[in-house]
Amino acid sequence: MTLAAVRDDEVHVRVPAKINLALCIGGRRADGYHELATIFQAVSLYDDVSASPCPDGLITCQVIGAESHKIGPKDDNLAYRAARLLKSEYGISEGVHLTIDKRIPVAGGMAGGSADAAGALLACARYWELRLSLDDLMTLGARLGADVPFPLMGGCAIGLGRGETLTPTLSRGIYHWVLAFAKRELPTPDVFRRFDLLTTDTRPEAPQVPRDLMMALTTGDITRVGHLLVNNLTEAACALAPELRATLRTGREAGCLGAIISGSGPTVAFLADGDRAATDLAVTLSSLGIAREIRLATGPVPGASILKD
């Protein structure tokens, strides 16, 4: 059955970036990916994705914002592929135009492309009036990429498998982050290749998230969370971008509770002891010129949400 769209207005979705509080990596799977155990936290750095009419059954996509020039052709754009998947899966005849206001850094380890795909799934599902549950959208998202389901869920969650098998986890307290956007991009495949070279004989087959970190999240011990942040890709990322070592060291010396490269990098996230401490740290880091941009964010925040429909 072909489902026809009846809407002619715009659907506007806001979708968050993520930080990995823990990223533990195991052996390579049969599909070529690595077994992961990670803790995601959604943070208040957002891309906006809008769905609006497009004639002749076409899917078109426009990217605006400071990061727009870094987005490749449409077939490389996860948001475009998300709309195409949804259109094909449900036999939609009507077209859609996507507009992405890009603020999450590209190739920055914060799942910016995955966030756009998540936003496109929600925006197009509402635009085409498909009655899809969050689980339905997350299942579709997992077909596009391992990081796509989490921006739909938001909050804080444990990710297993490739990161797409999610379990919401209790997290008390508000986390104040200072984000240092690096002056270069760091493609995820490059980081994993270097990780493989560095850890040939030391990777566990079945990684697990640290229990102490989980306990600190559950009890709201933010200081302890800062001490327990862990990312197994740190050495690989720093080998490819040695300046990240100085960035991490500078933030720690400036008094943050903890510092971590987010995902495969190169964004560095510093956990601060409250709003005032975050502002002070951001001013200090900005004055030192260690990054192309310093941003403040808090977490955890909800997943993709409709702002206008």
Secondary structure, 3 states (H helix, E strand, C coil): CCCCCCCCCCEEEEEEEEEEEEEEEEEECCCCCEEEEEEEEEEEEEEEEEEECCHHHCEEEEEECCCHHHCCCHHHCHHHHHHHHHHHHCCCCCCEEEEEECCCCCCCCCCHHHHHHHHHHHHHHHHCCCCCCHHHHHHHHHHHCCCCHHHHHECEEEEEECCCEEEECCCCCCEEEEEEECCCCCCHHHHHHHHHHHCCCCCCCCCCCCHHHHHHHHHCCHHHHHHHCEECCHHHHHHHCCHHHHHHHHHHHCCCCEEEECCCCCCEEEEECCHHHHHHHHHHHHHHCCCCEEEEEEECCECCEEEEC
